[in-house]
Amino acid sequence: MRYGNHVRLFTLGAVLAFAVHVDLDVVEVATVGRILMVAAVAGALVELLQVRRARAVRPAPTAPATPARPVTGPGSCPATGTAWTAGRTRPYTPRSLPHQES
């Protein structure tokens, strides 16, 4: 549950404990309301502890990360092993399409 659910459960318990006055032979409504309020507070505390534990800073792993595939050098292509250079590229020159007139 999230905190909103705990608030709803606490509110329902408070209404049953303090606002509803019904005499039932089977169950005491006020007691059920107080139980719901205690359960809501306990659930909110448990969730708070879980969130704090999840956000705790953990130490970095000791083993270094290894790449998924070997890299032969800076700027190189793993498939061909050739290096990329700016001299191998052509500048972009837009071409006119057949339906466009220059």
C-alpha positions in Angstrom: 0.0 0.0 0.0 1.0 3.6 -0.4 0.6 6.4 2.1 -2.8 7.4 0.6 -4.2 4.0 1.3 -3.0 4.2 4.9 -4.7 7.6 5.3 -7.9 6.2 3.9 -7.7 3.2 6.2 -7.0 5.4 9.2 -10.0 7.7 8.3 -12.3 4.7 7.9 -11.2 3.4 11.3 -11.7 6.9 12.9 -15.2 7.1 11.5 -16.1 3.6 12.8 -14.5 4.3 16.2 -15.9 7.8 16.9 -18.9 8.5 14.6 -20.8 5.3 14.1 -23.0 4.3 17.0 -24.5 0.9 16.2 -25.2 -1.9 18.6 -24.3 -5.2 17.0 -24.3 -8.5 18.9 -21.5 -10.0 16.8 -18.9 -7.3 16.8 -18.1 -4.0 18.6 -17.9 -1.4 15.8 -15.7 1.0 17.8 -13.2 -1.7 18.4 -13.0 -2.6 14.7 -12.4 1.1 14.0 -9.5 1.3 16.5 -8.0 -1.8 15.1 -8.1 -0.3 11.6 -6.4 2.9 12.9 -3.6 0.9 14.5 -3.2 -1.2 11.4 -2.9 2.0 9.2 -0.3 3.5 11.4 1.7 0.3 11.6 1.5 -0.1 7.8 2.7 3.5 7.2 5.7 2.9 9.5 6.6 -0.3 7.8 6.4 1.3 4.4 8.5 4.3 5.6 11.2 1.9 6.7 11.1 0.0 3.4 11.4 3.2 1.4 14.3 4.4 3.5 16.1 1.1 3.1 15.6 1.2 -0.7 17.0 4.7 -0.9 20.1 3.9 1.2 23.4 4.5 -0.4 25.1 1.2 -1.4 28.8 0.8 -2.0 30.0 0.6 -5.6 30.8 -2.9 -6.9 34.4 -3.9 -6.6 34.8 -5.6 -10.0 35.2 -3.2 -12.9 32.6 -3.3 -15.6 33.6 -5.0 -18.8 32.4 -4.0 -22.2 29.9 -6.2 -24.0 32.2 -6.5 -27.1 35.8 -5.6 -27.5 36.7 -2.2 -28.9 39.7 -2.1 -31.1 40.5 1.6 -30.7 39.0 5.0 -30.3 36.5 5.8 -33.1 36.9 2.4 -34.8 34.1 0.2 -36.2 33.9 -3.1 -34.4 32.6 -4.9 -37.6 35.4 -3.8 -40.0 38.1 -2.7 -37.6 38.7 0.5 -39.6 38.9 3.9 -38.0 36.5 6.6 -38.8 38.0 9.8 -40.1 36.5 13.1 -41.2 38.2 12.8 -44.6 36.1 9.8 -45.6 32.8 11.6 -45.4 31.2 13.7 -48.1 29.4 17.0 -47.3 25.6 16.9 -47.6 24.4 18.3 -50.9 20.7 18.4 -51.3 19.5 17.2 -54.6 16.4 18.4 -56.3 13.7 15.8 -56.9 12.3 15.2 -60.3 9.0 17.0 -59.6 10.8 20.1 -58.3 12.1 22.7 -60.8 15.3 24.5 -60.1 
